[in-house]
Amino acid sequence: MSDRLKGAKPEYDAVVIGSGLAGLTCANMLARDGHSVLLLEQHHQLGGLAAWFKRKGGHIFDVSLHGFPVGMIKTCRKYWSPEIADMIVQLKEIRFDNPQFSFTTTFDREDFTRILQEQFKIPLENIEGFFNTARDMNYYDDQSMTIRELFEKFFPGRDDVMRMLMEPITYANGSTLDDPAISYGIVFSNFMSKGVYTVQGGTDQFIGKMQDELINNGVDIRTKSPVEKIVIDDHKVSGVIVSGKKVKCRAVVSNGNLKSTVHKLVGDEHFSGSFIEEARKVRLNNSSCQVYIGIKKGERIDHIGDLLFTSVAEKFDSKELCSRNITSRTFSIYYPETRPGSDMYSIVSSTNANYEDWASLSEEQYRTSKAELIESTLDALNKYIPGVRGKIDYVEAATPKTFQRYTLHECGASFGTKFEGLKISMGLPAEIPGLFHTGSVGIIMSGWLGAANYGVITSNDVDKYLRS
Ligand SMILES: Cc1cc2nc3c(=O)[nH]c(=O)nc-3n(C[C@H](O)[C@H](O)[C@H](O)COP(=O)(O)OP(=O)(O)OC[C@H]3O[C@@H](n4cnc5c(N)ncnc54)[C@H](O)[C@@H]3O)c2cc1C
């Protein structure tokens, strides 16, 4: 065995491939259930897209810590530890600023109801009808209604209302107006219950505590260990190939991209023809671009809100949100309170993006486009922090290619697959006993909360299988 696997056992009950929030949570639950678990991560740090990185000048940047629903507290308390759950705090100032409206909100049902009544003059009956319909949606309902149809039903002709309700969710899970209404309803209602939450201490401390918990529970963790193949013998899982060697196991949970899991790690030849045909039709979700902006040590910035949904586009258009010609951005402002004891500020600008727009560029064009992305982002930020260029000492950009490189997600998908992926993900064990998937998929199982909860669901299925 290679050095990375030095001291590993020849056989485990379960191997988890990938340490995103779903893989981590699944591994933790399986270990707690008394199973021997090997967690293999190709990158040098755990967390997957729940990533952070350090740069000169004392900067720490969080990649996907912008906001998640309150349910994450319960998930962490129940499936991790009270200490991890206690790191979660509310973001109180969510700000919208675009040509159609401008306001600050706590981003919950009560405040949205007030704004929809007072600012948008919508009758309470329509608002209540919309909220109740979104809240009552579930996976087993009729899924033929699209998000566009849901808005038209309660707010006909009101593209300003649609923008207010849709734009933040498009950022949160990549959904578009043509996706099933359920993929919107579940995520939107989760946020509306009590607003937007974050981790005090940053992603580094959060994932660090999860790592400690995994070690305490006996999970064998190996980083820099890319899995090359999932081995199938006699139509069921028998192990994985890592660094050219086989590690035996009875169950494999892949937290890697669903399409790569099916077509590359396992291989089409092991599935029924009809399953592969459906799996091929699964569409990936979009990717992202980010600009990481470090404020010089000793420099201050005024409180301008925690999360800023900004746009100069006249109207909302989910295709436009992904275009390289960006008109909409979300700024996350990390004040020193984000990491108590630190006196540093940082800002991360996020935009949705299409992989193809970036992958098709020559090296020279890619470099220029990244530089343009940084410049246009700083121009946009200057409206909220006048003279921002004079306050910063570090700036860097990430594109869909960056996300692909660090997580191996095909096309750098930030939120897994579109809705149809969920059925394929959940259908793997019926095709190949011992094969499971967990992680961002189907829009509703994406984001920090969706991924962690899917990890729990999958761990229950794996536990049942291992005990059967
Ligand atoms: C820019 C951006 C901003 C976001 N903002 C938010 C936000 O504010 N709130 C929110 O809730 N969500 C946000 N998200 C989404 C959220 O981060 C993800 O949905 C979630 O973290 C995904 O978790 P996951 O379990 O699906 O796995 P991932 O994080 O995708 O991790 C998969 C892991 O598997 C590993 N892996 C893959 N293949 C192999 C292999 N063959 N061998 C070994 N390891 C492998 C990868 O290296 C990776 O570590 C954001 C995403 C992006 C990109």
The ligand as a Tripos MOL2 file, in Angstrom:
@<TRIPOS>MOLECULE
LIG
   53    58     1     0     0
SMALL
NO_CHARGES

@<TRIPOS>ATOM
      1 C1        -19.0390   29.3020   -4.5990 C.3       1 LIG1
      2 C2        -19.9950   28.4840   -3.7960 C.ar      1 LIG1
      3 C3        -20.7560   29.0780   -2.8290 C.ar      1 LIG1
      4 C4        -21.6520   28.3240   -2.0650 C.ar      1 LIG1
      5 N1        -22.3490   28.9290   -1.0690 N.ar      1 LIG1
      6 C5        -23.1490   28.2030   -0.2720 C.ar      1 LIG1
      7 C6        -23.8180   28.7980    0.8200 C.ar      1 LIG1
      8 O1        -23.6900   29.9770    1.0920 O.2       1 LIG1
      9 N2        -24.6340   28.0360    1.5730 N.ar      1 LIG1
     10 C7        -24.8050   26.7210    1.3430 C.ar      1 LIG1
     11 O2        -25.5560   26.0850    2.0760 O.2       1 LIG1
     12 N3        -24.1680   26.1140    0.3040 N.ar      1 LIG1
     13 C8        -23.3450   26.8310   -0.4950 C.ar      1 LIG1
     14 N4        -22.6950   26.2340   -1.5510 N.ar      1 LIG1
     15 C9        -22.9580   24.8240   -1.8360 C.3       1 LIG1
     16 C10       -22.3310   23.9090   -0.7950 C.3       1 LIG1
     17 O3        -21.0160   24.3180   -0.5420 O.3       1 LIG1
     18 C11       -22.3290   22.4920   -1.3150 C.3       1 LIG1
     19 O4        -23.6330   22.1410   -1.7440 O.3       1 LIG1
     20 C12       -21.9010   21.4770   -0.2580 C.3       1 LIG1
     21 O5        -20.8080   21.9400    0.4920 O.3       1 LIG1
     22 C13       -21.5690   20.2130   -0.9940 C.3       1 LIG1
     23 O6        -21.2950   19.1640   -0.1340 O.3       1 LIG1
     24 P1        -21.1830   17.7000   -0.7180 P.3       1 LIG1
     25 O7        -21.2630   16.7760    0.4340 O.co2     1 LIG1
     26 O8        -22.1290   17.5000   -1.8250 O.co2     1 LIG1
     27 O9        -19.7270   17.5000   -1.2720 O.3       1 LIG1
     28 P2        -18.6060   18.3930   -1.9440 P.3       1 LIG1
     29 O10       -18.3540   19.5690   -1.1030 O.co2     1 LIG1
     30 O11       -18.9100   18.5740   -3.3490 O.co2     1 LIG1
     31 O12       -17.3550   17.4280   -1.7640 O.3       1 LIG1
     32 C14       -17.1220   16.2650   -2.4930 C.3       1 LIG1
     33 C15       -15.7780   15.7350   -2.0280 C.3       1 LIG1
     34 O13       -15.4700   14.5210   -2.7010 O.3       1 LIG1
     35 C16       -14.0870   14.5280   -3.0170 C.3       1 LIG1
     36 N5        -13.8720   13.5760   -4.1150 N.ar      1 LIG1
     37 C17       -14.4620   13.5940   -5.3410 C.ar      1 LIG1
     38 N6        -14.0540   12.5390   -6.0780 N.ar      1 LIG1
     39 C18       -13.1840   11.8400   -5.3000 C.ar      1 LIG1
     40 C19       -12.4050   10.6520   -5.4850 C.ar      1 LIG1
     41 N7        -12.4460    9.9610   -6.6350 N.pl3     1 LIG1
     42 N8        -11.6100   10.2090   -4.4730 N.ar      1 LIG1
     43 C20       -11.5510   10.8830   -3.2990 C.ar      1 LIG1
     44 N9        -12.2560   12.0320   -3.0700 N.ar      1 LIG1
     45 C21       -13.0630   12.4990   -4.0520 C.ar      1 LIG1
     46 C22       -13.8080   15.9550   -3.3960 C.3       1 LIG1
     47 O14       -12.4410   16.2770   -3.3470 O.3       1 LIG1
     48 C23       -14.6340   16.6890   -2.3300 C.3       1 LIG1
     49 O15       -13.8860   16.9040   -1.1490 O.3       1 LIG1
     50 C24       -21.7870   26.9550   -2.3230 C.ar      1 LIG1
     51 C25       -21.0140   26.3430   -3.3060 C.ar      1 LIG1
     52 C26       -20.1140   27.0970   -4.0310 C.ar      1 LIG1
     53 C27       -19.2670   26.4490   -5.0580 C.3       1 LIG1
@<TRIPOS>BOND
     1     1     2 1
     2     2     3 ar
     3     2    52 ar
     4     3     4 ar
     5     4     5 ar
     6     4    50 ar
     7     5     6 ar
     8     6     7 ar
     9     6    13 1
    10     7     8 2
    11     7     9 ar
    12     9    10 ar
    13    10    11 2
    14    10    12 ar
    15    12    13 ar
    16    13    14 ar
    17    14    15 1
    18    14    50 ar
    19    15    16 1
    20    16    17 1
    21    16    18 1
    22    18    19 1
    23    18    20 1
    24    20    21 1
    25    20    22 1
    26    22    23 1
    27    23    24 1
    28    24    25 2
    29    24    26 1
    30    24    27 1
    31    27    28 1
    32    28    29 2
    33    28    30 1
    34    28    31 1
    35    31    32 1
    36    32    33 1
    37    33    34 1
    38    33    48 1
    39    34    35 1
    40    35    36 1
    41    35    46 1
    42    36    37 ar
    43    36    45 ar
    44    37    38 ar
    45    38    39 ar
    46    39    40 ar
    47    39    45 ar
    48    40    41 1
    49    40    42 ar
    50    42    43 ar
    51    43    44 ar
    52    44    45 ar
    53    46    47 1
    54    46    48 1
    55    48    49 1
    56    50    51 ar
    57    51    52 ar
    58    52    53 1
@<TRIPOS>SUBSTRUCTURE
     1 LIG1         1 GROUP 0 **** ****
